Amino acid sequence: MEKGFKGSIDDYIAAKRQQSQEFADEYDQEDIRLKLAVMISQKRREANLSQAQLAEKASLPQSTVARIELGDNYPSSKTLQAIAKALNKKLSVQLV
């Protein structure tokens, strides 16, 4: 945070988003990536699968699953569909 800023982290982020469209766009992209990471990791654990087991069921390298769960990889729709199918889930995308 910038020196002298008074307020919460949410206030700081809101202010930065208003100041810079580039910041807002990058923040939104990162938010999507991290939400996907958490969601996939959570669903995998609920299914009692290791990363290797999920990768095998989805016909993906284990390293791909690991990178997605770390938020280091933005998966393609094809990869997301394979993961959803391996988890016996349906992939749903919304524009709101």
Residue pairs with C-beta under 8 A, 6 or more apart in sequence:
1 9
1 12
2 12
5 12
5 15
7 15
13 27
16 23
16 24
16 27
17 23
17 24
17 27
29 74
30 71
33 71
33 74
34 71
36 68
36 71
36 74
36 75
36 80
37 68
37 69
37 70
37 71
40 65
40 68
40 69
40 83
41 69
43 87
43 89
44 51
44 54
44 65
44 69
44 87
47 54
47 87
47 88
49 57
49 87
51 62
51 65
51 66
51 69
52 62
54 60
54 65
54 83
54 86
54 87
55 61
55 62
55 64
55 65
57 86
58 65
58 79
58 82
58 83
58 85
58 86
59 82
60 79
60 82
60 83
64 73
64 75
64 79
65 83
67 73
68 75
68 79
68 83
75 83
77 91
77 93
80 91
81 91
84 90
84 91
